[in-house]
């Protein structure tokens, strides 16, 4: 999303803010909003808590919290009391985001991607700007995330945790980042066997489990 563009869809703008995409972005508008917050996940949690607190103290109306929630895919499902249900789901969102605070770089992300719960896994995909459908299973999401990370695609993506990764490897091309991932994965004990197999499959590297897959990256 071009945050400096002449016009923005309200829902896109709210989603941008609520997902913490202003963090680590160089546009003047994003810098003003994020201040010194560098972690998009930290900002997403802070924004969510701000909405919860605002509604609790009457500073945000039911209509406004409904609009905010709709922009990030949260709905009450027609149940009542609607405000309480939306607040409960926003609190759950904060819980889902917490494990992602450890995912600011590629290495740490590979360490948790195979163990994240379904909801946190989907939040991680959103932070890497991957479109996740309601019917996508966990294994498919994990494969798409690993493919995204191991291909160096964060280097060409604009916001969220991609920006954090790009900040850590700002002088690195996508191809060089892919090589870095493979070298990291080849180190004994750096990732689980399950994670290593997924990385190799995503990079179309053949391996024989009987020979020890960690020795077959060159």
C-alpha positions, 0 to 999 in steps of 0.5 A: 500500500502506498501510504503517501498516495493521494487516496486510501481505502479506509479499510486498507488504512486501518488494516495497515495501522492495526498490523503495525505496518508503519513500524520500520517504514520510511514514509513520513506518515508512517514514521510519525505514527510509529515514532520509535517503535521498530517492531511491527508486531509490537506496534500491532499489539499496542494498536490492538490494546489501544482499541480495547482500552478506548472502547472500555473507556467510552472513547471508541463507539461500537460502530468504530470498533466494528469498523476496525475489527472488520478491517482486520477480519474480526466479526461478531458473527451476529451474536450479542452483546456485539461489543463484548464479543469483539473485545474478546476477539481483540484480546485473543488477537494480542495473545496470538501475536505475542509469539511473533515478537520472537520472529524479527529475523529469519533464523528465529522464525524458522525456529518457531514456524513448525510449532506455532498454533494455528492462529499465531501461524495465520498472524505470521502469514499476515505479517509477511503479507501472504494471503491466507484463506479460511480453508487453508490448512496449517501445513500449507501455510507453513510451506508458503511461509518457509518458501517466502522466507527461504527464497529471499522474498522479504527483500522485495516486500514492503511492510510488516515482518518483511521490513524487519528482515530487510532491515537486518539484511539491508545490503543483501539481495534476494539471491544472497539471502536465499544462500544465507538461509541454506547455509544457516539451515545446513548448520547442525542443530540450527533447525529441526529436521522437520523444518530442514525438510520443508526448506529443502523441498521449497528450494527444490533440493533433492535429499535422501533421509537415510543419508542425513539431509543436513549434509546435502546442502552445498 
